[in-house]
Amino acid sequence: MEPMPNYWELRELIKNVVPRRVKLLGHDETQAALVKEKGRKRNYEQFNLLSQKRERKERLLDINEIKSFVEVSCRASQCPMPLNLDVWDGFKCPFKCIYCFANYWRASLYSSFFDNYKSMGLRSSDPTSVIRQIDELREGQGGDEEVRKALRLRIPLRFGIRFEDFLPVEGHKKVSLGILQHLAKIGYPVMINTKSDLLARPDYVQALASNPAGAAVHITLLTADESLSKRLDAASPSVTKRFATAKALIDAGVRVVLRIEPFMVLINDEKARVDEYIEKALAAGVHHMTWDTYSYSAQSTGMRRSFEAAGIDFDRMFMLTSDSQWLGSLMLSTMMSYFNANGLSSSTFDFGSIPTNEQDICCSVQDHFKDVGYNWGNILSATRLLTQRGRLSWKEFVAWVEDRGGFLSEKMKHDVKSSWNANSGQAYEPIWVPGVTAAGEDEDGIVWGYRKAEDYRLKRFLTMTGDK
C-alpha cells in the first residue's frame, strides 16, 4: 500500500471540495435562543372523574440533586470503556463550548418532560449515596446486569461524559473529590474527561495519583492557539492552564491523554498551530492522544448558529468532516500519522482510522491501568482484532471475548452481531475500515477479511479532486 500523502497537501486539495460560505449569519440573526427547548403545556389541567375536580398536572425535576449514578453507556456495543458516572449536572454547562452536544441534549430532554427545568442551576449527586451504590454494585446488589458485570470486570469508571464534573463549584463542594478518594481507597480504576484546571490542585492530584489501580485524565484541548480556543471553548480554562494541568498530573504519575474531539478540518488544523500543539504537549510530558471527527447532528440548528456567531463556517466544516464521514476519517488518519511520527501516540474511535490506532483501547490508556478489564465484546474491538488477524468469523470473535470475561449481556451480544453483519445502518461496522472486505459466509453471517491495500477513502478523494 502506498504511504498516506502529506496532510497539508490533502488540505489544499480539500478546499475545492466544499467552498466556503461567503456570508455568515449577521449579529442580529444570532440573538435567537441557541438551545432548542421543546416545552410542555403550561398550567395544564385534567378533569378527574372520581374526584369530580380539575387537577393540575406537573412533572417536577429535582433541581438540587442527581438521583441516577453509575450506568453503562448506550454506546457500549461500540465502546471498550462504557462504564460512566456523572456527578454534576445543569441546564447549561458554564464552559459554553460551541461544539458540545450536551447542552442541546439536556435542553431537549428537560424541557420535554419537566415543568421546572428553567429554575435548575448546577446540581450534584450526594457523594454518600454514590459511594454506597458503587459498593453495593461491586457486591452484586442493585443495578442492572450490565453495570454489575462491568464492575466485576473492573472496567475503569469514567467521569465527565455528559457534563463537566470539575467546575469551580466542585472545588468548594468536593463532591467528585470525595468519590475519587473512595475509589483510590478501594483500588478501583478511574478515568476523567475534562477541560478543567481544577485537577491540578494538590488534593485532586493526590486522589488520582494514590489510586493503586491507576487513574487517567483526558483533557480536551482542540488547539494551542489561545485566540481560537476562546472562540471554541468560550469560558473554559486557557490553553496555558490546561497544559499546566497536564504537567502537574503527569509529574505525579497520572496518565494524561490530550483529546482533540472534534477534529475540524480547516479550523483547528493549520500547520503552524499543529506544530505548536505538539511542541507544547511534549514539553508538558504528554505522549498520548485521542481523537474523533465532528459527529454531532446537523439538526442542532442552535449549535450551527453558535459557530457562526464565533465567525466559523459550520456548514463547510460539517460537510467535510461529519456528513462526509469517509472524508473526515481520511483526514483524521493522516493527521494522526503526523502526530505518531512526532512522538505522540494516537488512537481514535473512528472506524476508518482503526488501522492507524496505536492501541486497542481507543482512549489511549490500555498500557497504563493495572489489574483491569474492558468491554471487549464490542464492534470496535472486533474490527481491531480483525485487522490484526487478517480474517475473522463471528464464532472466533465470540470465543476471544469469552476468554476475556464475556459480553456484558445477551442484548449487547445481539447488538454487536447486528453491526458485525452490517445490519446496524451506522458507521460502526467492519466495512468502514480500509482494507476490510467480506471473505466468506457461515451460519453466523459474514466472515471478514483484511489486508493492507489501496485506501478506498484516498482513492475516492483524489477522484473527486481530479488528482487521479
C-alpha positions as CSV (number, residue, x, y, z in Angstrom):
1,M,0.0,0.0,0.0
2,E,1.3,3.4,-0.9
3,P,2.1,5.7,2.0
4,M,-0.5,8.3,3.0
5,P,0.1,11.7,1.3
6,N,1.2,14.7,3.3
7,Y,-1.7,16.1,5.3
8,W,-1.3,19.6,4.2
9,E,-1.2,18.6,0.5
10,L,-4.6,17.0,1.1
11,R,-5.7,20.0,3.0
12,E,-5.0,22.2,0.0
13,L,-7.0,19.9,-2.3
14,I,-9.9,19.6,0.1
15,K,-10.5,23.4,-0.1
16,N,-12.0,22.8,-3.5
17,V,-14.4,20.0,-2.4
18,V,-16.8,22.3,-0.4
19,P,-16.3,26.0,-1.0
20,R,-16.5,28.4,2.0
21,R,-19.7,30.4,2.6
22,V,-19.4,34.0,1.5
23,K,-21.7,35.3,4.2
24,L,-22.2,34.0,7.7
25,L,-25.1,35.0,9.9
26,G,-25.3,38.6,10.9
27,H,-25.2,39.7,14.5
28,D,-29.0,40.2,14.7
29,E,-29.6,36.7,13.4
30,T,-27.7,35.1,16.3
31,Q,-29.9,36.5,19.0
32,A,-32.4,33.7,18.9
33,A,-32.0,31.0,21.6
34,L,-29.1,28.7,20.8
35,V,-30.5,25.8,22.8
36,K,-33.6,24.0,21.5
37,E,-36.3,23.8,24.0
38,K,-39.3,21.7,23.2
39,G,-41.5,22.8,26.1
40,R,-44.6,21.4,27.8
41,K,-48.1,22.7,28.0
42,R,-48.3,25.5,30.6
43,N,-50.8,25.3,33.5
44,Y,-52.1,22.0,32.1
45,E,-55.1,20.5,34.0
46,Q,-57.1,17.4,33.6
47,F,-60.6,16.6,35.0
48,N,-60.6,13.7,37.4
49,L,-63.8,11.7,37.0
50,L,-63.5,10.2,40.5
51,S,-63.0,13.4,42.5
52,Q,-65.1,15.5,40.1
53,K,-62.3,18.1,40.2
54,R,-59.8,19.6,37.8
55,E,-56.3,18.7,38.8
56,R,-53.1,20.4,37.7
57,K,-50.6,18.0,36.1
58,E,-47.0,18.8,36.7
59,R,-43.8,16.8,36.4
60,L,-41.0,18.3,38.5
61,L,-37.3,17.8,38.2
62,D,-35.2,17.6,41.4
63,I,-33.3,20.8,40.8
64,N,-30.8,20.2,43.7
65,E,-29.6,16.6,43.3
66,I,-28.9,14.0,40.6
67,K,-30.6,10.7,41.6
68,S,-29.0,8.4,38.9
69,F,-25.4,7.5,39.2
70,V,-23.4,4.6,37.7
71,E,-24.5,3.4,34.2
72,V,-23.4,1.6,31.1
73,S,-23.3,3.9,28.1
74,C,-25.9,3.5,25.3
75,R,-22.9,3.3,23.0
76,A,-21.5,0.2,24.8
77,S,-21.9,-2.1,21.8
78,Q,-19.2,0.1,20.2
79,C,-17.0,1.1,23.2
80,P,-14.4,-0.8,25.3
81,M,-14.9,1.5,28.3
82,P,-18.6,2.2,28.6
83,L,-18.9,2.5,32.5
84,N,-20.0,6.1,33.2
85,L,-20.5,8.3,36.3
86,D,-21.6,11.9,36.1
87,V,-22.0,13.6,39.4
88,W,-22.6,17.2,38.3
89,D,-25.4,18.4,36.0
90,G,-27.1,21.6,35.0
91,F,-29.4,23.0,32.3
92,K,-26.4,24.7,30.6
93,C,-22.7,24.0,31.2
94,P,-20.8,27.2,32.2
95,F,-17.8,26.4,29.9
96,K,-20.0,27.2,26.9
97,C,-18.1,25.2,24.3
98,I,-19.8,25.9,21.0
99,Y,-19.3,22.4,19.6
100,C,-20.7,20.4,22.6
101,F,-23.9,18.4,22.0
102,A,-24.7,18.1,25.7
103,N,-26.4,21.5,26.3
104,Y,-28.7,20.8,23.3
105,W,-29.4,17.2,24.5
106,R,-30.3,18.3,28.0
107,A,-32.4,21.3,26.8
108,S,-34.4,19.0,24.6
109,L,-34.8,16.3,27.3
110,Y,-35.6,18.5,30.3
111,S,-37.9,20.9,28.5
112,S,-39.9,17.9,27.1
113,F,-40.5,16.2,30.4
114,F,-40.3,18.7,33.2
115,D,-42.1,21.9,34.1
116,N,-39.5,23.5,36.3
117,Y,-36.3,23.0,34.3
118,K,-35.6,26.7,34.0
119,S,-35.2,27.0,37.7
120,M,-32.4,24.5,37.8
121,G,-28.8,25.8,38.2
122,L,-25.9,23.4,38.8
123,R,-26.9,20.3,40.8
124,S,-24.8,17.4,42.1
125,S,-25.1,13.9,43.4
126,D,-25.0,13.1,47.1
127,P,-21.5,11.6,47.3
128,T,-22.5,9.3,50.2
129,S,-25.2,7.8,48.0
130,V,-22.9,7.4,45.1
131,I,-20.3,5.6,47.2
132,R,-23.0,3.4,48.7
133,Q,-24.2,2.5,45.2
134,I,-20.7,1.7,43.9
135,D,-20.1,-0.6,46.9
136,E,-23.4,-2.3,46.6
137,L,-23.0,-2.9,42.8
138,R,-19.5,-4.3,43.4
139,E,-21.1,-6.8,45.8
140,G,-23.7,-7.8,43.2
141,Q,-26.6,-5.8,44.6
142,G,-28.9,-3.5,42.8
143,G,-28.5,-2.0,39.3
144,D,-28.8,-4.0,36.1
145,E,-26.8,-6.9,34.7
146,E,-24.6,-4.8,32.5
147,V,-23.5,-2.5,35.3
148,R,-22.8,-5.3,37.8
149,K,-20.8,-7.2,35.2
150,A,-18.8,-4.1,34.2
151,L,-17.8,-3.6,37.8
152,R,-16.9,-7.3,38.2
153,L,-14.6,-7.0,35.1
154,R,-13.1,-3.8,36.7
155,I,-13.8,-1.6,33.7
156,P,-12.4,1.8,34.6
157,L,-15.2,4.2,35.8
158,R,-15.4,7.3,33.7
159,F,-16.3,10.8,35.0
160,G,-17.5,13.7,32.8
161,I,-19.2,12.0,29.9
162,R,-22.3,14.3,29.6
163,F,-21.3,17.2,31.9
164,E,-18.1,18.8,33.3
165,D,-17.6,17.3,36.8
166,F,-14.8,19.6,37.8
167,L,-16.2,23.1,37.5
168,P,-15.1,25.8,40.1
169,V,-18.1,24.9,42.3
170,E,-16.8,21.4,42.6
171,G,-13.6,22.9,44.1
172,H,-15.8,24.2,47.0
173,K,-18.2,21.3,47.5
174,K,-15.7,18.5,46.7
175,V,-18.4,16.0,45.5
176,S,-16.2,14.4,42.8
177,L,-13.2,14.6,45.1
178,G,-14.8,12.5,47.8
179,I,-15.8,9.8,45.3
180,L,-12.3,9.8,43.7
181,Q,-10.8,9.4,47.2
182,H,-13.1,6.4,47.8
183,L,-12.2,4.8,44.5
184,A,-8.5,5.2,45.4
185,K,-9.2,3.7,48.8
186,I,-10.8,0.6,47.3
187,G,-8.4,0.4,44.4
188,Y,-10.9,0.8,41.6
189,P,-9.6,2.4,38.3
190,V,-10.9,5.7,37.2
191,M,-10.8,7.9,34.1
192,I,-11.8,11.5,33.7
193,N,-12.9,13.6,30.7
194,T,-12.5,17.3,31.4
195,K,-11.4,20.7,30.3
196,S,-10.9,21.9,33.9
197,D,-7.7,23.1,35.5
198,L,-9.1,22.1,39.0
199,L,-7.4,18.8,38.7
200,A,-4.0,20.5,39.1
201,R,-5.0,21.3,42.7
202,P,-2.9,19.2,45.1
203,D,-5.9,17.4,46.7
204,Y,-7.2,16.3,43.4
205,V,-3.7,15.3,42.1
206,Q,-3.3,13.2,45.3
207,A,-6.7,11.5,44.9
208,L,-5.8,10.4,41.4
209,A,-2.1,9.6,42.0
210,S,-2.8,7.5,45.1
211,N,-5.1,5.1,43.3
212,P,-3.2,1.7,43.1
213,A,-5.3,0.6,40.1
214,G,-4.4,3.6,38.1
215,A,-6.1,6.9,37.1
216,A,-6.1,8.6,33.7
217,V,-7.3,12.0,32.6
218,H,-8.5,13.0,29.1
219,I,-8.0,16.8,28.8
220,T,-9.9,18.2,25.8
221,L,-7.7,20.7,24.1
222,L,-8.5,21.4,20.4
223,T,-5.8,23.9,19.7
224,A,-2.7,25.5,21.1
225,D,-3.9,28.9,19.9
226,E,-5.4,30.9,22.7
227,S,-7.5,33.1,20.4
228,L,-9.1,30.2,18.6
229,S,-9.5,28.3,21.8
230,K,-11.6,31.1,23.2
231,R,-13.8,31.1,20.2
232,L,-14.4,27.4,20.5
233,D,-14.3,27.0,24.3
234,A,-15.7,30.3,25.3
235,A,-15.4,30.1,29.1
236,S,-13.1,27.1,29.6
237,P,-9.7,27.4,31.2
238,S,-7.0,28.8,28.9
239,V,-4.7,26.7,26.8
240,T,-1.8,27.6,29.1
241,K,-3.7,26.4,32.2
242,R,-4.7,23.1,30.6
243,F,-1.2,22.3,29.5
244,A,-0.1,23.2,33.1
245,T,-2.7,20.8,34.5
246,A,-1.4,18.0,32.2
247,K,2.1,18.6,33.5
248,A,1.1,18.5,37.2
249,L,-0.8,15.3,36.7
250,I,1.9,13.6,34.7
251,D,4.6,14.6,37.2
252,A,2.5,12.8,39.8
253,G,2.2,9.6,37.8
254,V,-1.3,10.1,36.4
255,R,-1.8,9.2,32.7
256,V,-2.8,12.3,30.7
257,V,-4.3,11.9,27.2
258,L,-4.9,15.1,25.2
259,R,-8.1,14.9,23.3
260,I,-8.9,16.6,20.0
261,E,-12.6,16.0,19.6
262,P,-13.8,17.4,17.4
263,F,-11.0,17.4,14.9
264,M,-12.2,20.0,12.4
265,V,-10.6,20.3,9.0
266,L,-9.8,23.9,8.0
267,I,-10.5,25.2,11.6
268,N,-8.0,23.7,14.1
269,D,-5.5,22.1,11.7
270,E,-3.2,24.9,10.4
271,K,0.3,23.5,10.3
272,A,1.9,26.2,12.5
273,R,-0.8,25.7,15.1
274,V,-0.4,21.9,14.9
275,D,3.4,22.1,15.3
276,E,3.0,24.4,18.3
277,Y,0.5,22.0,19.8
278,I,2.9,19.1,19.5
279,E,5.8,21.1,21.0
280,K,3.8,22.2,24.0
281,A,2.3,18.7,24.6
282,L,5.8,17.1,24.6
283,A,7.1,19.9,26.9
284,A,4.3,19.1,29.4
285,G,5.3,15.4,29.3
286,V,2.3,14.2,27.2
287,H,2.8,11.3,24.9
288,H,-0.7,10.1,24.2
289,M,-3.6,11.5,22.1
290,T,-7.2,10.5,21.4
291,W,-9.3,11.9,18.5
292,D,-12.6,11.9,16.7
293,T,-14.2,13.9,14.0
294,Y,-17.3,16.1,14.4
295,S,-20.0,13.5,14.8
296,Y,-23.0,15.5,16.1
297,S,-26.2,16.1,14.3
298,A,-26.7,18.9,11.8
299,Q,-30.2,19.2,13.1
300,S,-28.9,21.1,16.1
301,T,-29.5,24.5,14.5
302,G,-28.6,26.3,17.7
303,M,-25.1,24.7,17.5
304,R,-24.7,25.9,13.9
305,R,-25.6,29.5,15.0
306,S,-23.1,29.3,17.8
307,F,-20.3,28.5,15.3
308,E,-21.4,31.3,13.0
309,A,-21.7,33.8,15.9
310,A,-18.0,33.0,16.5
311,G,-17.2,33.7,12.9
312,I,-16.7,30.0,11.9
313,D,-18.2,28.4,8.8
314,F,-20.1,25.5,10.4
315,D,-21.6,24.2,7.1
316,R,-18.2,23.8,5.4
317,M,-16.7,22.0,8.4
318,F,-19.7,19.8,8.8
319,M,-19.8,18.7,5.2
320,L,-16.1,18.0,5.1
321,T,-15.7,16.1,8.4
322,S,-19.1,14.8,9.6
323,D,-21.7,14.4,6.8
324,S,-19.0,13.0,4.5
325,Q,-17.8,10.5,7.1
326,W,-15.2,8.8,4.9
327,L,-13.6,12.1,4.0
328,G,-13.3,13.3,7.6
329,S,-11.9,9.9,8.5
330,L,-9.3,10.1,5.8
331,M,-8.1,13.5,7.0
332,L,-8.1,12.3,10.6
333,S,-6.0,9.2,9.8
334,T,-3.5,11.4,8.0
335,M,-3.2,13.9,10.9
336,M,-2.9,11.0,13.4
337,S,0.0,9.6,11.4
338,Y,1.7,13.1,11.6
339,F,1.3,13.1,15.4
340,N,2.6,9.5,15.7
341,A,5.7,10.4,13.7
342,N,6.3,13.3,16.1
343,G,6.2,11.4,19.4
344,L,2.6,11.5,20.3
345,S,0.9,8.1,20.2
346,S,-2.7,8.4,18.7
347,S,-5.8,6.3,18.9
348,T,-9.4,7.1,17.9
349,F,-13.0,5.8,18.0
350,D,-13.3,6.5,14.2
351,F,-13.7,3.2,12.4
352,G,-12.0,4.3,9.2
353,S,-8.9,5.1,11.2
354,I,-8.7,1.8,13.2
355,P,-5.5,0.6,11.3
356,T,-3.8,3.8,12.3
357,N,-4.6,3.3,16.0
358,E,-1.6,2.5,18.2
359,Q,-3.6,1.0,21.0
360,D,-6.5,-1.5,21.1
361,I,-8.3,0.8,23.6
362,C,-9.2,4.0,21.6
363,C,-8.9,6.1,24.8
364,S,-5.1,5.5,24.8
365,V,-4.9,4.1,28.3
366,Q,-4.5,0.4,27.7
367,D,-0.9,0.2,28.9
368,H,-1.5,2.3,32.0
369,F,-4.1,0.6,34.1
370,K,-3.3,-2.3,36.3
371,D,-5.5,-5.4,37.0
372,V,-8.4,-4.1,35.0
373,G,-10.8,-5.5,32.4
374,Y,-12.5,-3.9,29.4
375,N,-15.7,-4.4,27.5
376,W,-14.0,-6.5,24.7
377,G,-17.4,-7.6,23.4
378,N,-18.0,-4.6,21.2
379,I,-17.8,-4.0,17.5
380,L,-14.7,-1.7,17.6
381,S,-12.7,-4.4,19.4
382,A,-14.0,-6.9,16.9
383,T,-12.8,-4.8,14.0
384,R,-9.5,-4.1,15.6
385,L,-8.9,-7.8,16.2
386,L,-9.8,-8.5,12.5
387,T,-7.1,-6.0,11.3
388,Q,-4.6,-7.9,13.5
389,R,-5.6,-11.4,12.4
390,G,-6.4,-10.8,8.7
391,R,-9.5,-13.0,8.8
392,L,-12.2,-13.4,11.4
393,S,-15.5,-15.1,11.8
394,W,-18.2,-14.2,14.4
395,K,-17.6,-17.5,16.2
396,E,-13.9,-16.8,16.5
397,F,-14.6,-13.3,17.9
398,V,-17.1,-14.7,20.5
399,A,-14.5,-17.2,21.7
400,W,-12.0,-14.4,22.0
401,V,-14.4,-12.3,24.0
402,E,-15.4,-15.2,26.3
403,D,-11.7,-15.7,27.2
404,R,-11.6,-12.1,28.4
405,G,-14.7,-12.1,30.5
406,G,-17.6,-12.3,28.1
407,F,-20.2,-9.9,26.8
408,L,-21.8,-7.5,29.2
409,S,-25.2,-9.0,28.3
410,E,-27.0,-11.1,25.8
411,K,-28.6,-8.0,24.4
412,M,-25.2,-6.4,23.9
413,K,-24.1,-9.6,22.1
414,H,-27.1,-9.3,19.8
415,D,-26.4,-5.6,19.1
416,V,-22.7,-6.3,18.3
417,K,-23.6,-9.2,16.0
418,S,-26.0,-6.9,14.1
419,S,-23.2,-4.5,13.5
420,W,-20.8,-7.4,12.6
421,N,-23.2,-8.4,9.8
422,A,-23.6,-4.8,8.6
423,N,-27.2,-4.5,9.7
424,S,-26.9,-1.6,12.1
425,G,-27.2,1.1,9.5
426,Q,-24.4,3.1,11.2
427,A,-20.8,4.0,10.5
428,Y,-19.7,1.4,13.2
429,E,-19.3,-1.7,11.0
430,P,-16.2,-3.6,9.7
431,I,-16.9,-2.5,6.1
432,W,-16.0,1.1,7.1
433,V,-12.4,0.1,7.7
434,P,-10.0,0.5,4.8
435,G,-8.7,-2.9,3.6
436,V,-11.7,-4.9,5.1
437,T,-13.8,-7.0,2.7
438,A,-16.3,-9.9,3.1
439,A,-14.2,-13.0,2.7
440,G,-17.0,-15.6,3.0
441,E,-20.1,-16.5,4.9
442,D,-21.1,-19.1,7.6
443,E,-24.1,-19.9,9.7
444,D,-23.5,-16.7,11.8
445,G,-23.2,-14.4,8.8
446,I,-20.3,-12.6,7.3
447,V,-16.7,-13.8,7.6
448,W,-14.5,-10.7,7.2
449,G,-11.0,-10.5,5.8
450,Y,-8.5,-7.7,6.0
451,R,-5.3,-6.8,4.1
452,K,-3.4,-3.6,3.7
453,A,-4.4,-2.3,0.3
454,E,-5.3,0.8,-1.5
455,D,-7.2,3.1,0.8
456,Y,-10.7,3.5,-0.7
457,R,-11.0,6.9,1.1
458,L,-7.9,8.3,-0.6
459,K,-8.9,6.9,-4.0
460,R,-12.4,8.4,-3.7
461,F,-11.0,11.7,-2.6
462,L,-8.4,12.0,-5.3
463,T,-11.1,11.1,-7.9
464,M,-13.3,13.9,-6.6
465,T,-10.5,16.5,-6.8
466,G,-9.3,15.3,-10.2
467,D,-5.9,14.4,-8.9
468,K,-6.0,10.8,-10.1
